[in-house]
Amino acid sequence: MGKRARVSCMSKQDSEKFFPILSNSGYSITSPATPEYNCIAWAASDTNTWWEPDPQNLYYWPPEVSRKYTLDSYIKAYEILGYTLCHDANYKSGFEKIAIYVNANGKPTHAARQLNSGTWTSKLGRLEDIEHATLDDISGFHYGSIAVILKKPKKDIF
Amino acid sequence: MKYENLYFERPEDDIDILDFNNTGVSNESSVIYRDYKSSIEHYLLPISRQLENPVIRFLTLKAQWEVETAVLSSATEIAMHPAYQQIIGMGHVAIPLILSEMKRKQGHWFWALKSITGEDPVLLKQRGRIKEMTEAWIRWGKEQGYLV
């Protein structure tokens, strides 16, 4: 087995260890693992930056938004990009949707972005990006549950 | 010998680790001899004694931290992990180990470095850009003599 295949195999095991539902629901790994961006950035289609409102001011956070780990702060960060609150996660042609997950304390833990196929894409911490069928596939112990859905019109619709 | 060369790199000209006159000793021999010495340490020293070695302690804590925080998307939560906090607790001895690790592989060591050193060489416009942040810290490490 080559090095590349071995890495991929390990990563799939890692993903399924952390998110057991994935192993039954079907998913695919769509990027190499990297610490260069997180799920919050990935949902915003940014693969160069780690987005986080950390108090030490080490990471990027939109300067117009307060640096707080609150759902309100995360919603505002996406609103700057043109997203607005939305009622459901169903796929709607011409719109791009983002889901924000929170833990039991209401603190944001994760964000996923909807793809044209209606499936979702997530960056799992410092691991890979994955494409998963439903938002519930990665909810649970690590990411908690879905708090809000946001949407914005796609740019490439004429 | 600097810690950074102990495990992460194998400089071929590092023959002076031999305990005897190394005249005529090949690089291959020095590598074999070094592995022999580390094997002895591995098998004869109890784990509690091995952890007294800062390199082994750092690598042990790093491995635990990496596995247990792999899916977290908050660097603050990543830095709050007990193993990461113990690395910070190692103080200045951890700096060359962290910087060598950063040279080898990008990672979220910024919190630890800032906490230990009280410094932050990362420019405001570089915040969140992990590659640029890493380069800034490696440059700082070289300027401060932690890295060659």
Interface residues (C-beta under 8 A of the other chain):
Chain A: D14 F18 F19 T34 P35 E36 Y37 N38 C39 I40 A41 N48 T49 W50 W51 E52 D54 P55 Q56 N57 L58 Y59 Y60 W61 Y69 T109 H110 K123 L124 G125 R126 L127 H142
Chain B: T69 A70 V71 L72 S73 S74 A75 T76 Q106 G107 H108 F110 W111 K114 D120 V122 R127 G128 R129 I130 K131 M133
